[in-house]
Amino acid sequence: MINIIRVNKIRLFAYHGCLEEEGRIGGQYEVNVVLHTDFMEAARQDDLTQTIDYVLVNRIVHEEMAIRSKLIEDVALRIHTRFKKELQNLHKSSVEIVKLSPPINGDVESVSVILED
């Protein structure tokens, strides 16, 4: 059986972007994660070790978002790669990075990238 765990709107401040100013000033981001796994045994036994720990998911996102990149696409790939390596029983995942108020010379609320397998 495949079940879904979502971790929504992980809010962070980070320094991503191609502009030099973005590396100095930084900006607001949100990360949304969708994890496909089988957590039925965890549910039956009320056992965290049988499912994906949200604390670990949040930590991975924070650690990778803290590493400056020009492209949020790069950050999404790093997060996705770590999920595949570190999350047991993960069947597939989706990582969305939302850059709030991007500096693109217009009234734009956000831009986002989604990486999924």
VODRENTI-626358 format. One record per residue (C-alpha): x, y, z. Coordinates in Angstrom, 3 decimals, decimal comma, padded with zeros to 6 digits. Example, Ala and Ser with C-alpha at 12.3 -4.5 7.8 and 13.67 -1.06 7.14 Angstrom:
# residues 2
{xx = 012,300 | yy = -004,500 | zz = 007,800}
{xx = 013,670 | yy = -001,060 | zz = 007,140}
//
This chain:
# residues 117
{xx = 000,000 | yy = 000,000 | zz = 000,000}
{xx = 001,228 | yy = 003,503 | zz = -000,774}
{xx = 000,386 | yy = 006,368 | zz = 001,559}
{xx = 001,250 | yy = 010,047 | zz = 001,345}
{xx = 002,908 | yy = 012,322 | zz = 003,877}
{xx = 002,923 | yy = 016,064 | zz = 003,158}
{xx = 005,061 | yy = 018,621 | zz = 004,939}
{xx = 003,641 | yy = 021,984 | zz = 003,918}
{xx = 005,029 | yy = 025,501 | zz = 003,876}
{xx = 008,355 | yy = 025,013 | zz = 005,590}
{xx = 009,218 | yy = 028,710 | zz = 005,914}
{xx = 012,840 | yy = 029,807 | zz = 005,628}
{xx = 015,102 | yy = 032,721 | zz = 004,929}
{xx = 017,871 | yy = 031,897 | zz = 002,447}
{xx = 020,347 | yy = 033,454 | zz = 000,024}
{xx = 019,622 | yy = 031,920 | zz = -003,390}
{xx = 019,630 | yy = 033,706 | zz = -006,713}
{xx = 021,741 | yy = 034,736 | zz = -009,666}
{xx = 021,949 | yy = 038,372 | zz = -008,576}
{xx = 024,819 | yy = 039,382 | zz = -006,315}
{xx = 022,367 | yy = 041,286 | zz = -004,105}
{xx = 020,390 | yy = 038,107 | zz = -003,423}
{xx = 023,515 | yy = 036,604 | zz = -001,908}
{xx = 023,834 | yy = 039,554 | zz = 000,474}
{xx = 020,205 | yy = 040,454 | zz = 001,221}
{xx = 018,527 | yy = 037,042 | zz = 000,998}
{xx = 014,826 | yy = 036,354 | zz = 000,734}
{xx = 011,823 | yy = 034,426 | zz = 002,006}
{xx = 011,101 | yy = 030,880 | zz = 000,807}
{xx = 008,593 | yy = 028,128 | zz = 001,379}
{xx = 009,234 | yy = 024,455 | zz = 000,728}
{xx = 006,484 | yy = 021,895 | zz = 000,221}
{xx = 007,251 | yy = 018,189 | zz = 000,346}
{xx = 005,164 | yy = 015,183 | zz = -000,708}
{xx = 006,457 | yy = 011,763 | zz = 000,332}
{xx = 005,024 | yy = 008,470 | zz = -000,912}
{xx = 005,594 | yy = 005,611 | zz = 001,513}
{xx = 003,825 | yy = 002,732 | zz = 003,212}
{xx = 003,096 | yy = 003,814 | zz = 006,790}
{xx = 000,431 | yy = 001,217 | zz = 007,596}
{xx = 002,677 | yy = -000,777 | zz = 009,950}
{xx = 003,612 | yy = 002,439 | zz = 011,759}
{xx = -000,079 | yy = 003,289 | zz = 012,062}
{xx = -000,959 | yy = -000,158 | zz = 013,384}
{xx = 001,845 | yy = -000,144 | zz = 015,948}
{xx = 001,921 | yy = 003,612 | zz = 016,652}
{xx = 005,669 | yy = 003,405 | zz = 015,936}
{xx = 007,652 | yy = 006,331 | zz = 014,502}
{xx = 010,496 | yy = 004,050 | zz = 013,408}
{xx = 008,171 | yy = 002,440 | zz = 010,858}
{xx = 007,448 | yy = 005,660 | zz = 008,973}
{xx = 009,164 | yy = 008,848 | zz = 007,800}
{xx = 010,071 | yy = 011,245 | zz = 010,592}
{xx = 008,916 | yy = 014,804 | zz = 009,804}
{xx = 011,702 | yy = 016,180 | zz = 012,006}
{xx = 014,310 | yy = 014,612 | zz = 009,711}
{xx = 012,500 | yy = 015,926 | zz = 006,637}
{xx = 012,482 | yy = 019,448 | zz = 008,084}
{xx = 016,164 | yy = 019,200 | zz = 009,059}
{xx = 017,218 | yy = 018,093 | zz = 005,556}
{xx = 015,277 | yy = 020,977 | zz = 003,994}
{xx = 016,836 | yy = 023,520 | zz = 006,377}
{xx = 020,365 | yy = 022,180 | zz = 005,866}
{xx = 020,153 | yy = 022,234 | zz = 002,072}
{xx = 018,408 | yy = 025,609 | zz = 001,933}
{xx = 021,291 | yy = 027,039 | zz = 004,007}
{xx = 023,758 | yy = 026,270 | zz = 001,186}
{xx = 023,740 | yy = 029,161 | zz = -001,291}
{xx = 022,880 | yy = 028,361 | zz = -004,902}
{xx = 022,198 | yy = 030,516 | zz = -007,917}
{xx = 019,228 | yy = 028,338 | zz = -008,879}
{xx = 016,478 | yy = 026,981 | zz = -006,666}
{xx = 016,429 | yy = 024,078 | zz = -009,122}
{xx = 019,832 | yy = 023,079 | zz = -007,715}
{xx = 018,535 | yy = 023,249 | zz = -004,153}
{xx = 015,490 | yy = 021,123 | zz = -005,050}
{xx = 017,782 | yy = 018,475 | zz = -006,554}
{xx = 019,974 | yy = 018,389 | zz = -003,442}
{xx = 016,946 | yy = 018,005 | zz = -001,152}
{xx = 015,468 | yy = 015,311 | zz = -003,382}
{xx = 018,779 | yy = 013,421 | zz = -003,493}
{xx = 019,103 | yy = 013,456 | zz = 000,286}
{xx = 015,530 | yy = 012,250 | zz = 000,711}
{xx = 016,280 | yy = 009,265 | zz = -001,535}
{xx = 019,447 | yy = 008,507 | zz = 000,427}
{xx = 018,254 | yy = 009,116 | zz = 004,005}
{xx = 014,527 | yy = 008,365 | zz = 004,199}
{xx = 013,792 | yy = 004,693 | zz = 004,638}
{xx = 010,748 | yy = 003,261 | zz = 002,877}
{xx = 010,457 | yy = 006,254 | zz = 000,535}
{xx = 008,900 | yy = 005,198 | zz = -002,756}
{xx = 008,875 | yy = 008,576 | zz = -004,456}
{xx = 008,838 | yy = 012,236 | zz = -003,545}
{xx = 008,094 | yy = 015,738 | zz = -004,710}
{xx = 009,941 | yy = 018,867 | zz = -003,596}
{xx = 008,556 | yy = 022,326 | zz = -004,346}
{xx = 010,604 | yy = 025,422 | zz = -003,568}
{xx = 008,692 | yy = 028,702 | zz = -003,623}
{xx = 010,653 | yy = 031,948 | zz = -003,820}
{xx = 008,472 | yy = 034,722 | zz = -002,404}
{xx = 008,646 | yy = 038,222 | zz = -003,938}
{xx = 011,338 | yy = 037,388 | zz = -006,504}
{xx = 013,350 | yy = 040,326 | zz = -007,889}
{xx = 012,170 | yy = 040,049 | zz = -011,497}
{xx = 011,130 | yy = 043,637 | zz = -012,260}
{xx = 007,407 | yy = 043,106 | zz = -011,852}
{xx = 004,614 | yy = 042,592 | zz = -009,378}
{xx = 005,053 | yy = 038,835 | zz = -008,884}
{xx = 004,010 | yy = 037,078 | zz = -005,692}
{xx = 006,285 | yy = 034,073 | zz = -006,151}
{xx = 008,057 | yy = 031,688 | zz = -008,471}
{xx = 008,461 | yy = 028,006 | zz = -007,783}
{xx = 010,077 | yy = 024,851 | zz = -009,051}
{xx = 008,848 | yy = 021,315 | zz = -008,476}
{xx = 011,084 | yy = 018,275 | zz = -008,705}
{xx = 009,436 | yy = 014,892 | zz = -008,484}
{xx = 010,211 | yy = 011,334 | zz = -009,379}
//
